[in-house]
Amino acid sequence: MTIDAQSVNPTANQAASQTISQPAKKKLWMAAIKPPMYSVAIMPIALGASVAYADTGMVNLGVFSTFLMAAILILAWENLSNDVFDSETGIDRNKLHSLVNLTGNKRLIFWVATLFLALGIGGIVAIAVWQQDLTVLGLILLCCVLGYTYQGPPFRLGYQGLGEILCFFSFGPLAVAAAYYSQTQAWSTTGLATSIILGVSTTLILFCSHFHQVEDDIAAGKRSPIVRIGTLRGAQLLPWGCGSIFGLTGLFVALNVFPVWTLLVFGSLPPAFKLCNHVGENHDKPDRVSNCKFIAVTLHFWSGILLCLGFLI
């Protein structure tokens, strides 16, 4: 992998950015940093700790806070490095809120991303040293490997339509298992069950991010699920994905795997309905459907928070 001092596509995007007003630039920076997306890093740690509390009656706040900061830093690495890798394929040539396009300096974004990764892994190493146990470190390193193969060369598995599978395991079973183990040094079937639900809700965010960029994906040779099946079929699949969050929760409660209070997750039905209706009506209108991933983030956040609350109660 070669890292140049400038973005691969600096001309059009840099020229356009020079004519953008300051308020518009601030919006582009906020879109590039993606603050709402960091619930994706927070929720596995919170859910794993909540299940651990339900099982043991306590939570190590030092381990929890260290893990939380490490997860945020590692997700920042993934977001920034993905901008770098995407700039090399040209898929982001029309994406003004790419950090590489905003700064015009791919080398800078690469090294900032690397610093975030080092700091994040450092936090996980600290937990391993405190506990004299390398299990959590191994799980998180595996998550990082999967995260790299998503967009990183020579793998770029996201371009083969495998991103959703990688996302499910990284932010579902692996991350929740690591968070639970960091609290208990043990494994949990309940934790595994919760991780499946969280993995689904996280994967829906990535799935929804493809609806508005089909043309750019095709031009760059990216075979995302939406490119493969079309926006209409994607919109028709979405209610099944959303419905699985509630169906699985009800099933696990019926099987006495989850406490009955986890049925609070049904309080996140409004964003689920909103997401399905919005995508169903606008799946083939890129300008209108581009915000659907943020509705998916809302669903992910509230379903995760309510599951955590169910276990804490």
C-alpha positions as CSV (number, residue, x, y, z in Angstrom):
1,M,0.0,0.0,0.0
2,T,1.4,3.4,-1.0
3,I,0.4,6.6,0.8
4,D,0.8,9.7,-1.3
5,A,0.9,13.2,0.1
6,Q,-2.2,14.3,-1.8
7,S,-5.6,12.7,-2.4
8,V,-5.9,10.6,-5.6
9,N,-8.7,12.9,-6.8
10,P,-7.9,16.4,-5.5
11,T,-8.8,18.6,-8.4
12,A,-12.6,18.6,-8.7
13,N,-13.3,18.1,-5.0
14,Q,-10.8,20.7,-3.8
15,A,-12.0,23.2,-6.3
16,A,-15.6,22.7,-5.2
17,S,-14.6,22.9,-1.5
18,Q,-13.1,26.3,-2.1
19,T,-16.4,27.7,-3.1
20,I,-18.4,26.3,-0.2
21,S,-19.6,28.6,2.5
22,Q,-18.3,28.3,6.0
23,P,-21.6,26.9,7.5
24,A,-21.7,24.4,4.6
25,K,-18.1,23.4,5.3
26,K,-18.9,22.8,9.0
27,K,-21.8,20.5,7.9
28,L,-19.4,18.6,5.7
29,W,-16.9,18.2,8.5
30,M,-19.6,16.9,10.8
31,A,-20.7,14.5,8.1
32,A,-17.1,13.3,7.6
33,I,-16.5,12.8,11.4
34,K,-19.9,11.0,11.7
35,P,-20.6,11.6,15.5
36,P,-23.9,9.5,15.5
37,M,-22.0,6.5,14.1
38,Y,-20.0,6.1,17.3
39,S,-22.9,4.5,19.0
40,V,-21.8,1.5,16.9
41,A,-18.6,1.4,19.0
42,I,-20.3,2.2,22.3
43,M,-23.3,-0.3,22.2
44,P,-21.4,-3.6,22.1
45,I,-19.4,-2.6,25.2
46,A,-22.5,-1.3,27.0
47,L,-24.5,-4.4,26.1
48,G,-21.8,-6.8,27.1
49,A,-21.4,-5.1,30.5
50,S,-25.2,-5.0,31.0
51,V,-25.4,-8.8,30.5
52,A,-22.4,-9.2,32.8
53,Y,-24.2,-7.1,35.5
54,A,-27.4,-9.2,35.1
55,D,-25.3,-12.4,35.6
56,T,-22.9,-11.2,38.4
57,G,-24.5,-8.1,40.0
58,M,-21.5,-5.9,39.4
59,V,-19.5,-4.0,36.8
60,N,-15.8,-3.0,36.9
61,L,-16.1,0.7,35.9
62,G,-12.4,1.0,35.3
63,V,-12.4,-1.8,32.7
64,F,-15.7,-0.6,31.2
65,S,-14.5,3.0,30.7
66,T,-11.2,2.0,29.3
67,F,-12.8,-0.5,26.9
68,L,-15.3,2.2,25.9
69,M,-12.6,4.7,25.0
70,A,-10.6,2.1,23.2
71,A,-13.6,1.0,21.1
72,I,-14.3,4.6,20.1
73,L,-10.7,5.1,19.0
74,I,-10.6,1.8,17.0
75,L,-13.8,2.8,15.2
76,A,-12.3,6.2,14.4
77,W,-9.3,4.3,12.9
78,E,-11.7,2.3,10.8
79,N,-13.6,5.3,9.6
80,L,-10.5,7.3,8.7
81,S,-8.7,4.4,7.1
82,N,-11.7,3.6,5.0
83,D,-11.7,7.1,3.6
84,V,-8.0,6.6,2.7
85,F,-8.7,3.2,1.0
86,D,-11.7,4.5,-0.8
87,S,-9.8,7.4,-2.2
88,E,-7.5,4.9,-3.9
89,T,-10.3,3.3,-5.8
90,G,-12.0,6.5,-6.9
91,I,-15.3,5.5,-5.3
92,D,-15.4,8.7,-3.2
93,R,-14.7,11.1,-6.1
94,N,-18.2,12.6,-5.6
95,K,-18.1,12.5,-1.8
96,L,-17.4,16.0,-0.6
97,H,-17.5,14.9,3.1
98,S,-14.7,12.4,2.7
99,L,-11.9,13.5,5.1
100,V,-9.3,12.9,2.3
101,N,-11.2,15.2,0.0
102,L,-11.8,17.8,2.7
103,T,-8.1,18.0,3.7
104,G,-6.5,17.1,0.3
105,N,-3.9,15.2,2.4
106,K,-4.2,11.4,2.3
107,R,-1.0,10.9,4.2
108,L,-2.2,13.0,7.1
109,I,-5.5,11.0,7.4
110,F,-3.6,7.7,7.2
111,W,-1.3,8.6,10.1
112,V,-4.0,10.1,12.3
113,A,-6.0,6.8,11.7
114,T,-2.9,4.8,12.7
115,L,-2.4,6.8,15.9
116,F,-6.1,6.2,16.8
117,L,-5.6,2.5,16.2
118,A,-2.4,2.4,18.4
119,L,-4.2,4.3,21.2
120,G,-7.2,2.0,21.0
121,I,-5.2,-1.2,21.1
122,G,-3.1,0.3,23.9
123,G,-6.3,0.5,26.0
124,I,-7.1,-3.1,25.3
125,V,-3.5,-4.1,26.2
126,A,-4.0,-2.3,29.5
127,I,-7.1,-4.4,30.2
128,A,-5.1,-7.6,29.3
129,V,-2.3,-6.6,31.6
130,W,-4.6,-5.7,34.5
131,Q,-6.4,-9.1,34.2
132,Q,-3.3,-11.2,33.2
133,D,-5.5,-12.6,30.4
134,L,-5.0,-12.1,26.6
135,T,-8.5,-13.3,25.6
136,V,-10.0,-9.8,25.2
137,L,-7.0,-8.6,23.3
138,G,-7.2,-11.6,20.9
139,L,-10.9,-11.0,20.2
140,I,-10.4,-7.2,19.5
141,L,-7.4,-7.9,17.3
142,L,-9.6,-10.3,15.3
143,C,-12.2,-7.5,15.0
144,C,-9.5,-5.2,13.7
145,V,-8.4,-7.7,11.1
146,L,-11.9,-8.1,9.9
147,G,-12.3,-4.3,9.9
148,Y,-9.2,-4.0,7.7
149,T,-10.2,-6.6,5.2
150,Y,-13.5,-4.7,4.7
151,Q,-11.8,-2.0,2.6
152,G,-8.1,-2.5,3.0
153,P,-5.9,-3.8,0.1
154,P,-5.4,-6.4,-1.2
155,F,-8.6,-7.8,0.3
156,R,-11.3,-5.1,-0.1
157,L,-14.0,-7.6,0.8
158,G,-16.6,-4.9,1.0
159,Y,-16.2,-4.5,-2.7
160,Q,-17.3,-8.1,-3.1
161,G,-20.5,-7.6,-1.1
162,L,-19.1,-9.2,2.1
163,G,-19.1,-6.1,4.2
164,E,-22.3,-6.9,6.0
165,I,-21.0,-10.3,7.1
166,L,-17.8,-8.8,8.4
167,C,-19.8,-6.0,10.2
168,F,-22.2,-8.6,11.8
169,F,-19.4,-10.6,13.4
170,S,-17.1,-7.6,14.3
171,F,-19.8,-5.5,16.0
172,G,-22.0,-8.4,17.2
173,P,-20.6,-11.7,18.5
174,L,-16.9,-10.8,18.7
175,A,-17.3,-7.3,20.3
176,V,-20.0,-8.3,22.8
177,A,-18.2,-11.4,23.8
178,A,-15.0,-9.3,24.4
179,A,-17.0,-6.8,26.5
180,Y,-18.7,-9.6,28.5
181,Y,-15.4,-11.4,29.0
182,S,-13.6,-8.3,30.2
183,Q,-16.1,-8.1,33.1
184,T,-16.4,-11.8,34.0
185,Q,-13.5,-13.7,32.4
186,A,-16.1,-16.2,31.3
187,W,-18.5,-16.9,28.4
188,S,-22.2,-16.5,28.2
189,T,-25.0,-18.0,26.0
190,T,-27.1,-15.0,26.9
191,G,-24.3,-12.7,25.7
192,L,-24.2,-14.6,22.5
193,A,-27.9,-14.2,22.0
194,T,-27.8,-10.5,22.6
195,S,-24.8,-10.2,20.2
196,I,-26.9,-11.7,17.4
197,I,-29.5,-9.0,17.8
198,L,-26.9,-6.2,18.1
199,G,-25.1,-7.6,15.1
200,V,-28.3,-7.4,13.0
201,S,-29.1,-3.8,14.0
202,T,-25.5,-2.8,13.2
203,T,-25.5,-4.5,9.9
204,L,-28.6,-2.7,8.9
205,I,-26.7,0.6,9.1
206,L,-24.2,-0.6,6.6
207,F,-26.9,-2.1,4.4
208,C,-28.8,1.1,4.3
209,S,-25.6,3.1,3.5
210,H,-25.6,1.6,0.0
211,F,-29.0,2.8,-1.3
212,H,-28.0,6.2,-2.4
213,Q,-24.6,5.4,-4.0
214,V,-25.4,2.6,-6.4
215,E,-24.0,4.5,-9.5
216,D,-20.7,5.3,-7.7
217,D,-20.4,1.7,-6.5
218,I,-21.0,0.3,-9.9
219,A,-18.4,2.7,-11.4
220,A,-15.8,1.7,-8.9
221,G,-16.6,-2.0,-9.3
222,K,-18.1,-2.4,-5.8
223,R,-20.6,-5.2,-5.7
224,S,-22.5,-4.1,-2.6
225,P,-25.7,-6.1,-1.7
226,I,-27.8,-3.3,-3.1
227,V,-25.9,-3.3,-6.4
228,R,-26.3,-7.1,-6.6
229,I,-30.1,-7.3,-5.8
230,G,-31.3,-3.8,-6.7
231,T,-32.8,-1.1,-4.5
232,L,-36.4,-2.5,-4.7
233,R,-35.4,-5.9,-3.4
234,G,-33.2,-4.2,-0.8
235,A,-36.2,-2.2,0.4
236,Q,-38.3,-5.4,0.5
237,L,-35.7,-7.2,2.6
238,L,-35.4,-4.3,5.1
239,P,-38.6,-5.1,7.1
240,W,-37.3,-8.7,7.6
241,G,-34.1,-7.4,9.0
242,C,-35.8,-4.9,11.3
243,G,-38.4,-7.5,12.3
244,S,-35.7,-9.9,13.4
245,I,-34.6,-7.6,16.2
246,F,-38.0,-7.8,17.8
247,G,-38.8,-11.4,16.8
248,L,-35.5,-12.7,18.3
249,T,-36.0,-10.8,21.5
250,G,-39.5,-12.2,21.9
251,L,-38.2,-15.7,21.2
252,F,-35.3,-15.4,23.7
253,V,-37.7,-14.1,26.4
254,A,-40.1,-17.1,25.7
255,L,-37.1,-19.5,26.0
256,N,-36.1,-17.8,29.3
257,V,-32.8,-16.7,27.8
258,F,-33.6,-13.1,28.3
259,P,-35.4,-11.4,31.2
260,V,-38.9,-10.2,30.5
261,W,-37.8,-6.6,30.8
262,T,-35.8,-6.9,27.6
263,L,-39.2,-6.6,25.8
264,L,-38.6,-2.9,26.3
265,V,-36.9,-3.2,23.0
266,F,-40.3,-2.9,21.4
267,G,-40.1,0.7,22.3
268,S,-37.8,1.1,19.3
269,L,-40.5,0.1,16.9
270,P,-41.1,3.7,15.7
271,P,-37.7,4.2,14.1
272,A,-38.0,0.7,12.6
273,F,-41.3,1.6,11.0
274,K,-39.9,5.0,9.9
275,L,-36.8,3.3,8.3
276,C,-38.8,0.7,6.4
277,N,-41.4,3.2,5.2
278,H,-38.8,5.8,4.2
279,V,-36.7,3.3,2.2
280,G,-39.8,1.7,0.7
281,E,-40.9,5.0,-0.7
282,N,-37.5,6.4,-1.8
283,H,-35.3,3.5,-2.5
284,D,-34.6,4.6,-6.1
285,K,-34.3,8.3,-5.2
286,P,-30.6,8.8,-4.1
287,D,-31.1,12.4,-2.8
288,R,-34.1,11.4,-0.6
289,V,-32.9,8.0,0.6
290,S,-29.3,9.1,1.5
291,N,-30.3,9.8,5.1
292,C,-31.7,6.3,5.7
293,K,-28.5,5.1,7.4
294,F,-29.0,7.7,10.1
295,I,-32.6,6.4,10.7
296,A,-30.9,3.0,11.0
297,V,-28.5,4.5,13.5
298,T,-31.4,5.7,15.6
299,L,-32.9,2.2,15.5
300,H,-29.6,0.7,16.5
301,F,-29.2,3.2,19.4
302,W,-32.6,2.8,20.9
303,S,-32.9,-0.9,20.5
304,G,-29.5,-1.3,22.1
305,I,-30.2,1.1,24.9
306,L,-33.5,-0.6,25.7
307,L,-31.9,-4.0,25.7
308,C,-29.3,-2.8,28.1
309,L,-32.0,-1.3,30.3
310,G,-33.8,-4.6,30.3
311,F,-30.8,-6.5,31.6
312,L,-29.9,-3.8,34.1
313,I,-33.4,-3.9,35.6
